[in-house]
Amino acid sequence: MNINENEISEIIKNVIAEMGQNKPQSSNRKQLGVFDTMEEALAEVNKAYTLFRHYNKEQRENIIKEIRKLTHEEAETMAELAVKETKMGNVYHKTLKHHLVADKTPGTEDLECKALSGDRGLTLVEQAPYGIIGAITPSTNPSCTVICNSIGMLASGNGVVFNPHPHAKEVSCYAVDLVNRAVLAAGGPENIVVTVKNPTMETSNIMVNHPTVKMLVATGGPGVVKMLLSSGKKAIGAGAGNPPVVVDDTADIKKAGKDIIDGCTFDNNLPCIAEKECFVLNSVADELISEMQKNGAYLINAEQVKALEDVVLVEVPPKKEGDLPKRVINKNWVGRDAKKILAEIGVNAPSDVRCIICETEFSQAFVQTELMMPILAIVRCDTFEQAMDMAVKAEHGNRHSAHLHSKNVDHMTAYAKAICTTIFVKNAPSYAGIGFNSEGHTTFTIAGPTGEGITSARSFTRQRRCVLVDSLSII
Ligand code: NAD
């Protein structure tokens, strides 16, 4: 086939134009799915849902394929935006998190139909959409959660309205725009995923109480989970954790030292599953600390621990008369680099330092508080039973995540039974619990309080039964 120069230039022009359609927004373009008011957002998603509810699985899967593609392409852009806006975490790990979401968040294949066939006919149980889901997302994994929730919720046939964390609104709106670009590219309706430009508690209240919204999903700390669970609607709550890691004397200590620091420092300890405190048997504690130091941990002394407490914790006045003042995390230091935190207490650490470690008592604040900073308190224990008991107490009944380094199957079993967490990782960094370098799908919404666990498309469905009596059982 002969093609002349004009035809070639026409083809090139078309290809460039097509590429441009999927590019991130120029500064002036209105972001897709992003509205000035929650009322507008709700009206638009409602409109879109009247079309989307007729989309079959294949059409929904095509949309999801497109979301995966754009998420891969724009992973680094979103990671950079998130770090710039929230000042938390790091670009490299956030980029990896986006690729993980794109690759390992289940799509429509997660939905199952159950068939009961017998003497009295055929009954089907199908996983149907709820309708429109209201989702609240955190500042710690903002765009990852928007994209992960969108994939699961669209796969199961729902529309979504997000009320993202106000401190991560730019990157969350970017992610909503990305999802809408993907939906349009795959032939889907406009505004099946929406949000507001300026999310607040007020927009959250409007969303939660609006009759259009049939299901609520909260990913965040205890406040938001409590609020959603008292809404009177079906709600999924993915709340706070304080994951302990236990190391016994059968563990591969060299590997444990590296794995714990890798997990604890991933995105500067922002993931809710990340190692937050460590309980180690006395007999292997020195070796473990030395291995941690070889892997970028900086050991501080008791005096420096006191100084660090004054930096990363702030006192809040008592709520009631007679109560003592409480120390809570200083949000300015959440997700910040270890070197920057160390500089605040006058330590000029080497450039390869990525974690601060210290030996403390069980009652010390770094053990008891979910800091979300690359700071790991280490408590020495005499026996495995003592370590396990302390780990259970430090987890505070969140039922979130716990980790263990051991080759003793009895220890694995006893600890798993005692701590009752949604995620329990053995002999790997904590992120193995969300499918990073491990088997199993990923999620950024781990629903401990309401029990859905590692959420996926099927978590966002309602069961519907379809019964045919005395027919279609064909045997
Ligand atoms: P956060 O609780 O401050 O905010 C989460 C979201 O809830 C935000 O959108 C915020 O605006 C909203 N919110 C908070 N209190 C609210 C209230 N009373 N009413 C309505 N909305 C409210 O959390 P964060 O700092 O962004 O994220 C960190 C916390 O989230 C940690 O505790 C972490 O463990 C948890 N988290 C849990 C998961 C999980 O899957 N279980 C995932 C990520 C983060």
Residues whose N, C-alpha, C, O or C-beta is under 5 A from the ligand:
A	BS01	NAD	I136 T137 P138 S139 T140 N163 P164 H165 P166 S204 T219 G220 G221 G223 V224 M227 A238 G239 A240 G241 C272 F444 T445 I446
